[in-house]
Amino acid sequence: MSTAERVERIRRALTARLAPVELKIRDDSAAHAGHAGAREGGHFAVLVVSDQFAGRTRMQRHQLVYEALAELLRTDIHALSIQARTPQEQTRSTV
């Protein structure tokens, strides 16, 4: 599967589960070439901004992301960096 296909599958899964108002997906796989386990899946970083995170702890937010990506974590994602924010938090962080 190509990187573009993996990114699109990640985008679809997160959008379906979390209805983000902002979603950024970065493929960091090239920085990990040759790393043991990297052949089984890519290294990705996501920024997910969603109202679904309101009132939830950081751990609970990450669990929602992991749940949304459960199938891909078994097959296409080797490592995942997560930033999970509410729209209000994102507004404050960009001002």
C-alpha atoms as a printed R data frame, in Angstrom:
   type eleno elety resid chain resno       x      y      z
1  ATOM     1    CA   MET     A     1   0.000  0.000  0.000
2  ATOM     2    CA   SER     A     2   1.322  3.444 -0.886
3  ATOM     3    CA   THR     A     3   1.865  6.223  1.620
4  ATOM     4    CA   ALA     A     4  -0.886  8.275 -0.015
5  ATOM     5    CA   GLU     A     5  -3.303  5.378  0.427
6  ATOM     6    CA   ARG     A     6  -2.340  4.977  4.096
7  ATOM     7    CA   VAL     A     7  -2.797  8.698  4.738
8  ATOM     8    CA   GLU     A     8  -6.214  8.601  3.057
9  ATOM     9    CA   ARG     A     9  -7.278  5.595  5.157
10 ATOM    10    CA   ILE     A    10  -6.164  7.425  8.310
11 ATOM    11    CA   ARG     A    11  -8.077 10.529  7.198
12 ATOM    12    CA   ARG     A    12 -11.270  8.550  6.528
13 ATOM    13    CA   ALA     A    13 -11.125  6.687  9.854
14 ATOM    14    CA   LEU     A    14 -10.525  9.801 11.945
15 ATOM    15    CA   THR     A    15 -13.151 11.793 10.071
16 ATOM    16    CA   ALA     A    16 -15.779  9.082 10.479
17 ATOM    17    CA   ARG     A    17 -15.193  8.698 14.230
18 ATOM    18    CA   LEU     A    18 -14.237 12.188 15.393
19 ATOM    19    CA   ALA     A    19 -15.702 14.645 12.827
20 ATOM    20    CA   PRO     A    20 -12.663 16.914 13.133
21 ATOM    21    CA   VAL     A    21 -12.848 20.602 12.305
22 ATOM    22    CA   GLU     A    22  -9.145 20.390 11.493
23 ATOM    23    CA   LEU     A    23  -7.067 17.351 10.630
24 ATOM    24    CA   LYS     A    24  -3.416 17.223  9.648
25 ATOM    25    CA   ILE     A    25  -1.560 14.007  8.921
26 ATOM    26    CA   ARG     A    26   2.190 13.914  8.438
27 ATOM    27    CA   ASP     A    27   4.069 10.874  7.220
28 ATOM    28    CA   ASP     A    28   7.383 10.621  9.097
29 ATOM    29    CA   SER     A    29   8.273  7.193  7.695
30 ATOM    30    CA   ALA     A    30  11.287  8.388  5.698
31 ATOM    31    CA   ALA     A    31  12.986  9.475  8.920
32 ATOM    32    CA   HIS     A    32  12.738  5.901 10.180
33 ATOM    33    CA   ALA     A    33  13.887  3.973  7.109
34 ATOM    34    CA   GLY     A    34  15.766  0.835  8.104
35 ATOM    35    CA   HIS     A    35  14.304  0.886 11.600
36 ATOM    36    CA   ALA     A    36  13.214 -2.562 12.809
37 ATOM    37    CA   GLY     A    37   9.455 -2.862 12.423
38 ATOM    38    CA   ALA     A    38   9.183  0.014  9.967
39 ATOM    39    CA   ARG     A    39   8.478 -2.455  7.158
40 ATOM    40    CA   GLU     A    40   5.175 -3.444  8.793
41 ATOM    41    CA   GLY     A    41   3.756  0.077  8.748
42 ATOM    42    CA   GLY     A    42   4.479  3.747  8.594
43 ATOM    43    CA   HIS     A    43   5.320  6.390 11.146
44 ATOM    44    CA   PHE     A    44   2.704  9.131 11.297
45 ATOM    45    CA   ALA     A    45   1.919 12.286 13.257
46 ATOM    46    CA   VAL     A    46  -1.639 13.588 13.491
47 ATOM    47    CA   LEU     A    47  -3.210 16.802 14.680
48 ATOM    48    CA   VAL     A    48  -6.912 16.247 15.331
49 ATOM    49    CA   VAL     A    49  -9.093 19.160 16.387
50 ATOM    50    CA   SER     A    50 -12.553 17.979 17.404
51 ATOM    51    CA   ASP     A    51 -15.420 18.866 19.718
52 ATOM    52    CA   GLN     A    52 -15.360 15.172 20.708
53 ATOM    53    CA   PHE     A    53 -12.381 15.948 22.958
54 ATOM    54    CA   ALA     A    54 -14.206 18.483 25.155
55 ATOM    55    CA   GLY     A    55 -14.151 17.486 28.811
56 ATOM    56    CA   ARG     A    56 -11.782 14.568 28.206
57 ATOM    57    CA   THR     A    57  -8.308 14.008 29.575
58 ATOM    58    CA   ARG     A    58  -5.312 13.685 27.291
59 ATOM    59    CA   MET     A    59  -5.371  9.910 27.780
60 ATOM    60    CA   GLN     A    60  -9.070  9.693 26.921
61 ATOM    61    CA   ARG     A    61  -8.496 11.772 23.790
62 ATOM    62    CA   HIS     A    62  -5.679  9.504 22.675
63 ATOM    63    CA   GLN     A    63  -7.852  6.461 23.343
64 ATOM    64    CA   LEU     A    64 -10.504  7.877 21.000
65 ATOM    65    CA   VAL     A    65  -7.882  8.291 18.285
66 ATOM    66    CA   TYR     A    66  -6.558  4.762 18.873
67 ATOM    67    CA   GLU     A    67 -10.105  3.365 18.717
68 ATOM    68    CA   ALA     A    68 -10.731  5.157 15.423
69 ATOM    69    CA   LEU     A    69  -7.496  3.760 13.985
70 ATOM    70    CA   ALA     A    70  -7.629  0.298 15.581
71 ATOM    71    CA   GLU     A    71  -7.620 -1.659 12.322
72 ATOM    72    CA   LEU     A    72  -4.855  0.452 10.791
73 ATOM    73    CA   LEU     A    73  -2.711  0.153 13.916
74 ATOM    74    CA   ARG     A    74  -2.654 -3.613 13.332
75 ATOM    75    CA   THR     A    75  -1.683 -3.353  9.670
76 ATOM    76    CA   ASP     A    76  -0.537  0.047  8.391
77 ATOM    77    CA   ILE     A    77   0.682  2.179 11.298
78 ATOM    78    CA   HIS     A    78   3.860  1.260 13.144
79 ATOM    79    CA   ALA     A    79   4.174  4.470 15.185
80 ATOM    80    CA   LEU     A    80   1.786  7.356 15.849
81 ATOM    81    CA   SER     A    81   2.301 10.781 17.399
82 ATOM    82    CA   ILE     A    82  -0.968 12.444 18.453
83 ATOM    83    CA   GLN     A    83  -1.997 16.026 19.143
84 ATOM    84    CA   ALA     A    84  -5.683 16.021 20.141
85 ATOM    85    CA   ARG     A    85  -7.271 19.401 20.813
86 ATOM    86    CA   THR     A    86 -10.668 21.017 21.069
87 ATOM    87    CA   PRO     A    87 -11.401 23.899 18.670
88 ATOM    88    CA   GLN     A    88 -11.056 26.333 21.569
89 ATOM    89    CA   GLU     A    89  -7.625 24.978 22.487
90 ATOM    90    CA   GLN     A    90  -6.505 25.160 18.874
91 ATOM    91    CA   THR     A    91  -7.646 28.786 18.598
92 ATOM    92    CA   ARG     A    92  -5.670 29.706 21.721
93 ATOM    93    CA   SER     A    93  -2.557 27.904 20.498
94 ATOM    94    CA   THR     A    94  -2.485 29.748 17.163
95 ATOM    95    CA   VAL     A    95  -3.101 33.244 18.517
